[in-house]
Amino acid sequence: MTSPGVDSHQHFWRYSPATHGWIDERMGVLKRDYLPPDLEHLLRANGFAACVAVQASQSLDDTRFLLGLADAHPFIRGVVGWVDLRSAGVEADLQALCGHPRFKGVRHIVQDEPDDRFLLRDDVLNGISVLESFGLTYDLLVYPRQLPAAREVVRRFPRQRFVLDHLGKPPVASGEIAPWREEIRGLAASSNVSCKLSGLVTEADWATWKPADLRPYLDVALEAFGPERLMIGSDWPVCTLAGEYAAVMAAVRDHVARLSAAEQAAILGGTATRFYGLEG
């Protein structure tokens, strides 16, 4: 790694079955607390100096919890929290949170919404329209079937900064690549969208995946977005369902090792630093 990196996507939580109902019986390893001391040594050991903590439950309390952790642990350089963009009080909620310098953006768990066009609801669009005025980013967490709606949203807000989480969750386990590939190319045509090289191992077969399984999808991302709009992310601790932190990050880092030093530096930290405004 040419310079200290940034893990652009990971999570912290104090585990509660009521709060974290998405953690099912297959995910027993996640049914405990995951806090900054658990991650810090993994970051350092793998050449990463900082991280961006992303919401894992949809509540303002979770957002405040992450900001509190950022206050106590300087390596948490940014927080992507949750705010109800559908609420009439969205501006007041954002105003209160923006007083914290490490509050960088917002995410909603769109992948769990039954309506594939959830992002195009009038109330959601209204909430997204408010983000730009606060200088906040928006993380897109969608399944491939929801990518058409994501494409439309990013075109509607050309000055809003968006980032696609987990490369749009391609079907790595089956090896299929179309129509996901075409949707990714279409999304990347909007220059206001970046993309996280994260979360791929949990879309693969957890027990048998190999780095080679990820390569066709990483190649699509490189071709579509280019290194300047790509950022590495672990999705820790969720990634531990399929592999240890070092192995998950190495799968991406080794794949981009053929790029120039400047291109690697962008993917391994520069893009995240610029996108989220992590300087200083």
Beta strands, then each sheet from edge to edge (+ up, - down):
strand 1: 5-10
strand 2: 48-54
strand 3: 76-81
strand 4: 103-108
strand 5: 137-140
strand 6: 162-164
strand 7: 193-197
strand 8: 230-232
sheet 1: 1+ 2+ 3+ 4+ 5+ 6+ 7+ 8+
end
